Amino acid sequence: MHMIRVTTPDVKEHPVAITIVNPTSFEAAPRAIPRTTVGDLRGRSIGFLSNSKMNADKVLEGVATGLVERYGITPRLYAKRVPSIAATDELLDQIKDECEAVVVAMLDCGSCASWAIADMAALAGRGLPVAGMASTQFEGFSRQVLAIQGADALGLAVVQHPIGGIAPQEAFERVTPAALESVIAALTVASDEEPAA
């Protein structure tokens, strides 16, 4: 703890104690989380985990609609209550038990992207193929956090920012064919086979 002097408007000096906190972790670096894939999405049960950010459910609905039309998947929607905390182990275990792959949304702000990536890593650690949905504004940040978490093999699909604060139909329509292809690749193509962007 360090002492500093603060001068108030009436020019009196008062000693004030401050604590300087180091925000970095002292834990060992995480082990690499490999990408798990399925050979084909046809007829599979796919989970869609919303972090409950505004319109995250609409982005996931856009992805689910495309996968239903193309592969006849069975979509299962899940939501955590708060975007800025991790999903519970009970919810993650339920998704693992009920689904063969999962798409997580929405990585469109700092804290929610960090926690969504933690959820992605936890699901991948349970052996599920995982894709994340990031907005253009937070793609770079999301990729950095994936790398820090040792989860950079996991795939991201990117949609135009912003997602929150727009009409739900507009958020749904931000799932472009290119974004859908990125989700498909994340779930079906091993990271060492992934085509160059």
C-alpha positions in Angstrom: 0.0 0.0 0.0 1.3 3.5 -0.9 0.4 6.8 0.7 -0.2 9.9 -1.4 -1.2 13.4 -0.5 -4.4 14.9 -2.0 -5.0 18.6 -1.9 -8.7 19.5 -1.6 -10.2 22.8 -2.9 -9.7 24.4 0.5 -6.0 23.6 0.2 -5.8 21.2 3.2 -3.6 18.2 2.8 -5.0 14.8 3.7 -3.1 11.5 3.5 -5.0 8.9 1.5 -4.2 5.2 1.3 -4.6 3.6 -2.1 -4.2 0.0 -3.1 -2.7 -0.8 -6.5 -4.1 -4.0 -7.9 -2.5 -6.1 -10.6 -5.3 -7.2 -12.9 -3.3 -10.1 -14.4 -3.7 -13.7 -13.4 -1.0 -15.6 -11.6 -2.4 -18.9 -12.8 -0.5 -21.0 -15.3 -1.3 -20.4 -18.9 -4.2 -22.6 -20.0 -3.6 -25.7 -22.1 -4.6 -25.5 -25.8 -8.2 -26.3 -26.4 -8.5 -28.3 -29.6 -11.3 -27.9 -32.2 -13.6 -30.8 -32.2 -15.7 -31.2 -35.4 -18.5 -33.4 -36.7 -18.3 -34.8 -40.2 -21.7 -33.6 -41.4 -24.4 -31.5 -39.9 -27.3 -33.3 -41.5 -30.0 -34.2 -39.0 -27.9 -33.3 -36.0 -29.1 -31.6 -32.8 -27.4 -28.2 -32.6 -27.4 -26.0 -29.5 -27.7 -22.2 -29.7 -26.4 -20.5 -26.5 -27.4 -16.9 -26.1 -25.7 -14.7 -23.6 -28.9 -12.7 -23.4 -27.4 -9.6 -25.0 -29.9 -7.6 -27.0 -30.6 -9.4 -30.3 -28.2 -12.3 -29.6 -31.3 -14.6 -29.9 -32.1 -13.1 -33.3 -28.6 -13.7 -34.6 -28.8 -17.3 -33.4 -32.2 -17.6 -35.0 -30.7 -16.5 -38.3 -28.0 -19.1 -38.0 -30.5 -21.8 -37.0 -32.8 -21.0 -39.9 -30.0 -21.3 -42.4 -28.8 -24.7 -40.9 -32.4 -26.0 -40.8 -32.9 -25.2 -44.4 -29.6 -26.6 -45.5 -29.1 -29.6 -43.2 -32.4 -30.3 -41.5 -30.8 -29.8 -38.0 -32.8 -29.8 -34.8 -32.1 -26.5 -33.1 -32.1 -26.2 -29.3 -32.1 -22.7 -27.8 -30.4 -22.0 -24.5 -29.8 -18.7 -22.7 -27.8 -17.7 -19.7 -29.3 -15.0 -17.5 -26.4 -12.5 -17.4 -24.0 -11.8 -20.3 -21.0 -10.8 -18.1 -20.7 -14.0 -16.1 -20.0 -17.6 -17.1 -22.7 -20.0 -17.9 -23.4 -22.4 -15.1 -21.9 -25.9 -15.1 -25.5 -27.3 -15.0 -26.4 -25.4 -18.2 -23.2 -26.4 -20.0 -23.7 -30.0 -19.0 -27.3 -29.9 -20.2 -26.1 -28.6 -23.6 -23.5 -31.3 -23.8 -26.1 -34.0 -23.0 -28.7 -32.7 -25.5 -26.6 -31.4 -28.4 -23.9 -32.6 -30.9 -22.5 -29.1 -31.6 -23.2 -25.5 -30.3 -23.2 -21.9 -31.6 -22.6 -19.2 -29.0 -23.7 -15.5 -29.3 -23.0 -12.6 -28.9 -19.4 -11.5 -28.8 -20.1 -7.8 -29.3 -18.6 -6.0 -26.3 -15.6 -6.5 -24.1 -16.9 -8.3 -21.0 -19.6 -10.3 -22.7 -17.2 -11.4 -25.4 -14.7 -12.6 -22.7 -17.4 -14.6 -20.9 -18.9 -16.0 -24.1 -15.4 -17.2 -25.0 -15.1 -18.8 -21.6 -18.4 -20.5 -22.3 -17.1 -21.6 -25.8 -13.9 -23.0 -24.2 -15.9 -24.9 -21.5 -18.2 -26.4 -24.1 -15.2 -27.4 -26.3 -13.6 -28.9 -23.1 -16.7 -31.1 -22.9 -16.0 -32.4 -26.3 -18.5 -30.4 -28.4 -17.8 -28.6 -31.7 -18.3 -24.9 -31.0 -18.6 -21.7 -33.1 -18.9 -18.2 -31.8 -20.7 -15.2 -33.3 -18.7 -12.0 -33.1 -19.6 -8.5 -34.4 -17.1 -6.8 -36.8 -16.2 -4.3 -34.1 -15.1 -7.0 -31.7 -13.7 -9.7 -34.0 -10.0 -8.7 -33.3 -10.6 -8.5 -29.5 -12.5 -11.9 -29.6 -9.6 -13.5 -31.4 -7.1 -12.2 -28.9 -9.2 -13.5 -26.0 -9.5 -16.9 -27.7 -5.7 -17.0 -28.0 -5.2 -16.0 -24.3 -7.6 -18.7 -23.3 -5.7 -21.3 -25.4 -8.9 -21.6 -27.5 -7.8 -20.0 -30.8 -8.5 -23.2 -32.7 -12.2 -22.6 -32.1 -14.0 -20.9 -35.0 -15.7 -17.5 -35.2 -18.3 -16.2 -37.6 -18.5 -12.5 -38.0 -21.6 -10.3 -38.5 -21.9 -6.5 -39.0 -21.7 -4.4 -35.8 -23.9 -3.3 -34.0 -26.2 -6.0 -33.0 -27.8 -4.4 -29.9 -29.9 -1.3 -30.5 -31.2 -2.3 -33.9 -34.5 -3.9 -35.0 -34.7 -7.6 -34.3 -35.3 -8.4 -38.0 -32.2 -6.4 -38.9 -30.1 -8.5 -36.5 -31.6 -11.7 -37.9 -30.6 -10.5 -41.5 -27.0 -9.7 -40.4 -26.4 -13.5 -40.6 -25.0 -13.4 -44.2 -24.2 -16.5 -46.3 -20.5 -15.8 -45.5 -21.3 -15.8 -41.8 -23.3 -19.1 -42.1 -20.4 -20.7 -44.0 -18.0 -19.7 -41.2 -20.3 -21.4 -38.7 -20.4 -24.5 -40.8 -16.6 -24.6 -41.2 -16.1 -24.1 -37.4 -18.3 -27.1 -36.7 -17.2 -29.4 -39.5 -13.7 -28.5 -40.6 -10.6 -29.3 -38.4 -8.6 -26.1 -37.8 -5.6 -27.4 -39.7 -7.8 -28.0 -42.8 -9.6 -24.6 -42.6 -9.7 -22.8 -45.9 -7.9 -19.5 -46.1 -10.2 -16.4 -45.7 
